[in-house]
């Protein structure tokens, strides 16, 4: 889906050749000597704003971590789970409903940014083009962006759009964390098989982080990985 962009300038974003962390930050595709901040807690979260235009996004230097993934991959459920809020982010049974960039202020310190989902076939080509342009502009130019969490449904092999997104983010030298969602839908044996497929398909140096909004699996690991960038 996304195959354009710019390379990072200066020292803000480092090349992402291999992961160098322990189990608490499995999946970060970046070279960083910092240890994970174990025990980090999200104590406060609120919806800051909903934006349809890249030029409307908040000004200032507050750090941002973005969520990217296919429509219906579980972004809203992940936000609600790690923030311990049931309805902070509105989930929908209709894929492709998120057509805006949604900002959540976390601990009064940083923004979690929910990007429109990609890959939903029932959306018009005009609407797809608008989303694509908006997401490309955000990821390619947003200086406040510290990293991207790319979500994949653990039950499915990564598709072409998933691969393009991952490769584009690495090209831009943006720290990237791959998270396999909906782990509760599979047995533990099936999980291991699927994350091995995801790792091979995306050519990852480590297994992706496994997450379930239902069971809470991966919540501590994910919050520790988030804290590492902040």
C-alpha positions as YAML, in Angstrom:
chain: A
units: angstrom
residues:
- id: 1
  name: UNK
  ca: [0.00, 0.00, 0.00]
- id: 2
  name: UNK
  ca: [2.67, 2.48, 1.04]
- id: 3
  name: UNK
  ca: [5.83, 2.51, -1.01]
- id: 4
  name: UNK
  ca: [7.00, 6.11, -0.94]
- id: 5
  name: UNK
  ca: [8.56, 8.32, 1.68]
- id: 6
  name: UNK
  ca: [11.77, 9.91, 2.78]
- id: 7
  name: UNK
  ca: [14.82, 8.72, 4.63]
- id: 8
  name: UNK
  ca: [15.36, 10.04, 8.11]
- id: 9
  name: UNK
  ca: [17.55, 13.08, 8.53]
- id: 10
  name: UNK
  ca: [20.03, 13.64, 11.31]
- id: 11
  name: UNK
  ca: [20.31, 11.37, 14.32]
- id: 12
  name: UNK
  ca: [16.67, 11.06, 15.35]
- id: 13
  name: UNK
  ca: [15.95, 7.74, 13.68]
- id: 14
  name: UNK
  ca: [18.52, 4.98, 13.55]
- id: 15
  name: UNK
  ca: [18.93, 2.11, 11.09]
- id: 16
  name: UNK
  ca: [16.87, -0.92, 11.99]
- id: 17
  name: UNK
  ca: [18.88, -3.98, 11.16]
- id: 18
  name: UNK
  ca: [18.28, -6.16, 14.18]
- id: 19
  name: UNK
  ca: [16.52, -6.26, 17.53]
- id: 20
  name: UNK
  ca: [18.82, -5.97, 20.52]
- id: 21
  name: UNK
  ca: [16.45, -6.34, 23.43]
- id: 22
  name: UNK
  ca: [15.24, -8.99, 25.83]
- id: 23
  name: UNK
  ca: [11.80, -10.59, 25.95]
- id: 24
  name: UNK
  ca: [10.03, -7.44, 27.20]
- id: 25
  name: UNK
  ca: [10.64, -5.67, 23.91]
- id: 26
  name: UNK
  ca: [10.54, -8.45, 21.38]
- id: 27
  name: UNK
  ca: [9.95, -7.15, 17.91]
- id: 28
  name: UNK
  ca: [11.41, -3.62, 17.97]
- id: 29
  name: UNK
  ca: [13.27, -3.38, 14.68]
- id: 30
  name: UNK
  ca: [15.84, -0.81, 15.73]
- id: 31
  name: UNK
  ca: [19.31, -0.53, 17.20]
- id: 32
  name: UNK
  ca: [18.97, 1.00, 20.66]
- id: 33
  name: UNK
  ca: [21.15, 0.40, 23.74]
- id: 34
  name: UNK
  ca: [18.44, 1.34, 26.24]
- id: 35
  name: UNK
  ca: [16.99, -1.32, 28.50]
- id: 36
  name: UNK
  ca: [13.19, -1.66, 28.68]
- id: 37
  name: UNK
  ca: [11.44, 0.25, 31.45]
- id: 38
  name: UNK
  ca: [9.89, -2.62, 33.36]
- id: 39
  name: UNK
  ca: [6.80, -1.77, 35.37]
- id: 40
  name: UNK
  ca: [5.70, 1.19, 33.26]
- id: 41
  name: UNK
  ca: [1.99, 1.87, 33.80]
- id: 42
  name: UNK
  ca: [-0.57, 3.80, 31.82]
- id: 43
  name: UNK
  ca: [-2.49, 5.62, 34.55]
- id: 44
  name: UNK
  ca: [-4.34, 8.21, 32.50]
- id: 45
  name: UNK
  ca: [-5.67, 8.21, 28.95]
- id: 46
  name: UNK
  ca: [-8.07, 10.47, 27.12]
- id: 47
  name: UNK
  ca: [-9.16, 11.17, 23.57]
- id: 48
  name: UNK
  ca: [-7.35, 14.34, 22.53]
- id: 49
  name: UNK
  ca: [-8.79, 14.79, 19.06]
- id: 50
  name: UNK
  ca: [-10.08, 13.27, 15.81]
- id: 51
  name: UNK
  ca: [-8.56, 14.64, 12.62]
- id: 52
  name: UNK
  ca: [-9.46, 14.34, 8.94]
- id: 53
  name: UNK
  ca: [-6.67, 16.58, 7.67]
- id: 54
  name: UNK
  ca: [-2.94, 16.17, 8.28]
- id: 55
  name: UNK
  ca: [-2.66, 19.94, 8.68]
- id: 56
  name: UNK
  ca: [-4.97, 19.87, 11.70]
- id: 57
  name: UNK
  ca: [-2.73, 17.64, 13.84]
- id: 58
  name: UNK
  ca: [-1.52, 18.93, 17.22]
- id: 59
  name: UNK
  ca: [1.46, 21.27, 17.19]
- id: 60
  name: UNK
  ca: [4.28, 21.04, 19.69]
- id: 61
  name: UNK
  ca: [6.88, 18.45, 20.60]
- id: 62
  name: UNK
  ca: [4.87, 15.83, 22.50]
- id: 63
  name: UNK
  ca: [6.16, 12.37, 21.44]
- id: 64
  name: UNK
  ca: [3.88, 10.17, 19.36]
- id: 65
  name: UNK
  ca: [3.64, 6.42, 18.83]
- id: 66
  name: UNK
  ca: [1.36, 5.31, 16.01]
- id: 67
  name: UNK
  ca: [-0.72, 2.18, 15.49]
- id: 68
  name: UNK
  ca: [-0.93, 0.78, 11.97]
- id: 69
  name: UNK
  ca: [-2.55, -2.33, 10.56]
- id: 70
  name: UNK
  ca: [-5.27, -3.79, 8.42]
- id: 71
  name: UNK
  ca: [-8.89, -2.89, 9.08]
- id: 72
  name: UNK
  ca: [-10.43, -4.98, 11.87]
- id: 73
  name: UNK
  ca: [-7.03, -6.09, 13.20]
- id: 74
  name: UNK
  ca: [-7.89, -4.99, 16.74]
- id: 75
  name: UNK
  ca: [-6.36, -1.52, 17.16]
- id: 76
  name: UNK
  ca: [-9.26, -0.19, 19.24]
- id: 77
  name: UNK
  ca: [-9.28, -3.26, 21.46]
- id: 78
  name: UNK
  ca: [-5.53, -2.95, 22.03]
- id: 79
  name: UNK
  ca: [-5.84, 0.73, 22.99]
- id: 80
  name: UNK
  ca: [-8.64, 0.00, 25.44]
- id: 81
  name: UNK
  ca: [-6.79, -2.92, 27.01]
- id: 82
  name: UNK
  ca: [-3.42, -1.29, 27.61]
- id: 83
  name: UNK
  ca: [-5.14, 1.89, 28.86]
- id: 84
  name: UNK
  ca: [-7.51, -0.14, 31.06]
- id: 85
  name: UNK
  ca: [-10.52, 1.65, 29.59]
- id: 86
  name: UNK
  ca: [-13.49, -0.17, 28.06]
- id: 87
  name: UNK
  ca: [-14.69, 2.47, 25.63]
- id: 88
  name: UNK
  ca: [-11.81, 4.88, 25.14]
- id: 89
  name: UNK
  ca: [-11.44, 3.78, 21.53]
- id: 90
  name: UNK
  ca: [-14.65, 2.80, 19.81]
- id: 91
  name: UNK
  ca: [-14.57, -0.68, 18.28]
- id: 92
  name: UNK
  ca: [-16.71, -1.50, 15.28]
- id: 93
  name: UNK
  ca: [-17.88, -4.72, 13.68]
- id: 94
  name: UNK
  ca: [-17.65, -2.93, 10.33]
- id: 95
  name: UNK
  ca: [-14.08, -2.98, 8.95]
- id: 96
  name: UNK
  ca: [-12.85, 0.28, 7.46]
- id: 97
  name: UNK
  ca: [-14.86, 2.50, 9.77]
- id: 98
  name: UNK
  ca: [-11.83, 4.38, 11.11]
- id: 99
  name: UNK
  ca: [-11.31, 7.06, 8.48]
- id: 100
  name: UNK
  ca: [-9.59, 9.60, 10.67]
- id: 101
  name: UNK
  ca: [-6.36, 9.98, 12.63]
- id: 102
  name: UNK
  ca: [-7.30, 9.66, 16.29]
- id: 103
  name: UNK
  ca: [-5.07, 11.06, 19.03]
- id: 104
  name: UNK
  ca: [-5.06, 9.73, 22.61]
- id: 105
  name: UNK
  ca: [-3.11, 11.58, 25.29]
- id: 106
  name: UNK
  ca: [-1.38, 9.08, 27.58]
- id: 107
  name: UNK
  ca: [-0.24, 10.00, 31.11]
- id: 108
  name: UNK
  ca: [-0.24, 13.66, 30.00]
- id: 109
  name: UNK
  ca: [3.11, 12.84, 28.39]
- id: 110
  name: UNK
  ca: [2.69, 11.36, 24.93]
- id: 111
  name: UNK
  ca: [0.20, 10.64, 22.17]
- id: 112
  name: UNK
  ca: [-0.94, 7.24, 20.95]
- id: 113
  name: UNK
  ca: [-2.04, 7.79, 17.36]
- id: 114
  name: UNK
  ca: [-4.59, 5.47, 15.74]
- id: 115
  name: UNK
  ca: [-4.15, 5.54, 11.96]
- id: 116
  name: UNK
  ca: [-6.84, 4.47, 9.46]
- id: 117
  name: UNK
  ca: [-6.75, 0.74, 8.74]
- id: 118
  name: UNK
  ca: [-5.62, -0.43, 5.33]
- id: 119
  name: UNK
  ca: [-6.69, -3.20, 3.00]
- id: 120
  name: UNK
  ca: [-10.48, -3.03, 3.27]
- id: 121
  name: UNK
  ca: [-11.91, -3.98, -0.12]
- id: 122
  name: UNK
  ca: [-15.37, -2.38, 0.24]
- id: 123
  name: UNK
  ca: [-14.03, 1.15, 0.49]
- id: 124
  name: UNK
  ca: [-14.09, 3.19, -2.73]
- id: 125
  name: UNK
  ca: [-10.87, 3.77, -4.62]
- id: 126
  name: UNK
  ca: [-11.23, 7.50, -3.98]
- id: 127
  name: UNK
  ca: [-11.49, 6.92, -0.24]
- id: 128
  name: UNK
  ca: [-8.54, 4.50, -0.29]
- id: 129
  name: UNK
  ca: [-6.45, 7.11, -2.09]
- id: 130
  name: UNK
  ca: [-7.38, 9.74, 0.51]
- id: 131
  name: UNK
  ca: [-6.41, 7.43, 3.40]
- id: 132
  name: UNK
  ca: [-3.18, 6.46, 1.68]
- id: 133
  name: UNK
  ca: [-2.17, 10.08, 1.16]
- id: 134
  name: UNK
  ca: [-3.01, 10.97, 4.76]
- id: 135
  name: UNK
  ca: [-1.11, 8.02, 6.27]
- id: 136
  name: UNK
  ca: [1.89, 8.54, 4.00]
- id: 137
  name: UNK
  ca: [2.05, 12.22, 4.95]
- id: 138
  name: UNK
  ca: [1.82, 11.42, 8.64]
- id: 139
  name: UNK
  ca: [4.41, 8.64, 8.76]
- id: 140
  name: UNK
  ca: [6.75, 10.17, 6.22]
- id: 141
  name: UNK
  ca: [6.86, 13.69, 7.63]
- id: 142
  name: UNK
  ca: [5.74, 13.72, 11.27]
- id: 143
  name: UNK
  ca: [8.77, 14.75, 13.30]
- id: 144
  name: UNK
  ca: [7.11, 13.91, 16.63]
- id: 145
  name: UNK
  ca: [6.78, 10.26, 15.63]
- id: 146
  name: UNK
  ca: [8.94, 8.03, 17.85]
- id: 147
  name: UNK
  ca: [7.86, 4.65, 16.50]
- id: 148
  name: UNK
  ca: [5.10, 2.56, 14.95]
- id: 149
  name: UNK
  ca: [3.31, -0.50, 16.27]
- id: 150
  name: UNK
  ca: [2.22, -2.58, 13.30]
- id: 151
  name: UNK
  ca: [-0.58, -4.98, 14.18]
- id: 152
  name: UNK
  ca: [-1.27, -8.27, 12.44]
- id: 153
  name: UNK
  ca: [-4.01, -10.81, 13.10]
- id: 154
  name: UNK
  ca: [-2.16, -13.86, 14.41]
- id: 155
  name: UNK
  ca: [-4.57, -16.15, 12.58]
- id: 156
  name: UNK
  ca: [-3.50, -15.00, 9.13]
- id: 157
  name: UNK
  ca: [-0.28, -14.87, 7.15]
- id: 158
  name: UNK
  ca: [0.87, -11.29, 6.47]
- id: 159
  name: UNK
  ca: [-0.50, -9.95, 3.20]
- id: 160
  name: UNK
  ca: [1.05, -7.73, 0.58]
- id: 161
  name: UNK
  ca: [-0.06, -4.54, 2.34]
- id: 162
  name: UNK
  ca: [1.47, -5.73, 5.62]
- id: 163
  name: UNK
  ca: [4.78, -6.46, 3.92]
- id: 164
  name: UNK
  ca: [4.80, -3.11, 2.10]
- id: 165
  name: UNK
  ca: [4.06, -1.24, 5.33]
- id: 166
  name: UNK
  ca: [6.83, -3.01, 7.23]
- id: 167
  name: UNK
  ca: [9.39, -2.46, 4.45]
- id: 168
  name: UNK
  ca: [8.42, 1.20, 4.08]
- id: 169
  name: UNK
  ca: [8.77, 1.88, 7.80]
- id: 170
  name: UNK
  ca: [12.21, 0.29, 7.85]
- id: 171
  name: UNK
  ca: [13.20, 2.30, 4.79]
- id: 172
  name: UNK
  ca: [12.29, 5.44, 6.71]
- id: 173
  name: UNK
  ca: [14.31, 4.16, 9.69]
- id: 174
  name: UNK
  ca: [11.33, 4.41, 12.02]
- id: 175
  name: UNK
  ca: [11.42, 2.11, 15.07]
- id: 176
  name: UNK
  ca: [8.90, -0.65, 14.42]
- id: 177
  name: UNK
  ca: [7.23, -3.13, 16.74]
- id: 178
  name: UNK
  ca: [5.32, -6.04, 15.20]
- id: 179
  name: UNK
  ca: [2.42, -7.23, 17.37]
- id: 180
  name: UNK
  ca: [0.33, -10.32, 16.62]
- id: 181
  name: UNK
  ca: [-3.19, -9.67, 17.94]
- id: 182
  name: UNK
  ca: [-6.16, -11.90, 18.82]
- id: 183
  name: UNK
  ca: [-3.94, -14.57, 20.36]
- id: 184
  name: UNK
  ca: [-6.86, -15.87, 22.44]
- id: 185
  name: UNK
  ca: [-8.42, -17.20, 19.23]
- id: 186
  name: UNK
  ca: [-5.73, -19.89, 18.95]
- id: 187
  name: UNK
  ca: [-4.31, -22.64, 21.13]
- id: 188
  name: UNK
  ca: [-0.76, -22.13, 22.37]
- id: 189
  name: UNK
  ca: [0.53, -24.65, 19.86]
- id: 190
  name: UNK
  ca: [-1.24, -22.90, 17.00]
- id: 191
  name: UNK
  ca: [0.10, -19.57, 18.20]
- id: 192
  name: UNK
  ca: [3.68, -20.74, 17.92]
- id: 193
  name: UNK
  ca: [3.06, -22.01, 14.41]
- id: 194
  name: UNK
  ca: [1.48, -18.75, 13.29]
- id: 195
  name: UNK
  ca: [4.06, -16.41, 14.79]
- id: 196
  name: UNK
  ca: [6.77, -18.47, 13.11]
- id: 197
  name: UNK
  ca: [4.97, -17.90, 9.79]
- id: 198
  name: UNK
  ca: [4.72, -14.16, 10.49]
- id: 199
  name: UNK
  ca: [8.40, -13.99, 11.38]
- id: 200
  name: UNK
  ca: [9.43, -15.81, 8.20]
- id: 201
  name: UNK
  ca: [7.11, -13.85, 5.91]
- id: 202
  name: UNK
  ca: [8.24, -10.47, 7.25]
- id: 203
  name: UNK
  ca: [11.87, -11.56, 7.63]
- id: 204
  name: UNK
  ca: [12.03, -10.54, 11.29]
- id: 205
  name: UNK
  ca: [15.10, -11.13, 13.48]
- id: 206
  name: UNK
  ca: [12.82, -12.15, 16.39]
- id: 207
  name: UNK
  ca: [9.34, -13.47, 16.97]
- id: 208
  name: UNK
  ca: [6.60, -10.80, 17.04]
- id: 209
  name: UNK
  ca: [5.05, -9.84, 20.34]
- id: 210
  name: UNK
  ca: [1.89, -11.89, 21.01]
- id: 211
  name: UNK
  ca: [-1.11, -9.95, 22.32]
- id: 212
  name: UNK
  ca: [-4.69, -10.60, 23.36]
- id: 213
  name: UNK
  ca: [-7.13, -7.90, 24.42]
- id: 214
  name: UNK
  ca: [-9.35, -10.63, 25.87]
- id: 215
  name: UNK
  ca: [-6.85, -12.51, 28.06]
- id: 216
  name: UNK
  ca: [-4.35, -9.71, 28.66]
- id: 217
  name: UNK
  ca: [-1.45, -11.67, 27.20]
- id: 218
  name: UNK
  ca: [1.32, -9.30, 26.13]
- id: 219
  name: UNK
  ca: [0.05, -6.19, 27.94]
- id: 220
  name: UNK
  ca: [3.08, -5.84, 30.24]
- id: 221
  name: UNK
  ca: [5.52, -6.55, 27.42]
- id: 222
  name: UNK
  ca: [3.85, -4.02, 25.17]
- id: 223
  name: UNK
  ca: [3.75, -1.22, 27.75]
- id: 224
  name: UNK
  ca: [7.42, -1.84, 28.55]
- id: 225
  name: UNK
  ca: [8.27, -1.60, 24.86]
- id: 226
  name: UNK
  ca: [6.30, 1.65, 24.57]
- id: 227
  name: UNK
  ca: [8.12, 3.13, 27.55]
- id: 228
  name: UNK
  ca: [11.45, 2.37, 25.94]
- id: 229
  name: UNK
  ca: [10.85, 4.98, 23.27]
- id: 230
  name: UNK
  ca: [9.63, 7.72, 25.59]
...
